[in-house]
Amino acid sequence: MALAQRLTYHYKHEEVNPKWFLVDASGQTLGRVASRIAHILRGKHKPIFTPNTDCGDFVVVVNAEKVKIASKRAELKTYFHHTLYPGGATVESYKELIKTNPEKIFMHAVKGMVPHTRLGAQIIKKLKVYRGTEHPHKAQKPELLKIKY
């Protein structure tokens, strides 16, 4: 056996053809859907997965405001942000954020599950989250992705 046959091939970004997936979040649990989305964004579902390359697919999430979490958790969960200026702390509860900006909840959940590096910043840009059922990505013909738990 030649040495070249035993080496692992690492795919480059240009060699990957990303697909588009559509996820309907209505009635789904936030954490379970977010972990599956992070898995697809990273590209771990593909046999050509390379850890140092963005080989994942695009994901479009619709009905973000209809996502579920446990009732007790909905009362207790808060999102904290600080601007690094004195008095720049902002704390928002889950209940008010799901009414005003449910897209932010999904982005926050998935962003915590991708790498916290430049590669992770590139990966998170491939996530598109929308409040209702309408989205502007119909031209890409996204496949419906069923997430079962």
Secondary structure, DSSP 4 states (H G I P E B T S, - for coil): --HHHHSPP---GGG----EEEEE-TT-BHHHHHHHHHHHHHTTTSTT--TTS----EEEEE-GGG-B--HHHHHH-EEEEE-SSTT-EEEEEHHHHHHH-HHHHHHHHHHTTS-SSHHHHHHHTTEEE-SSS--S-GGG-PEE-----
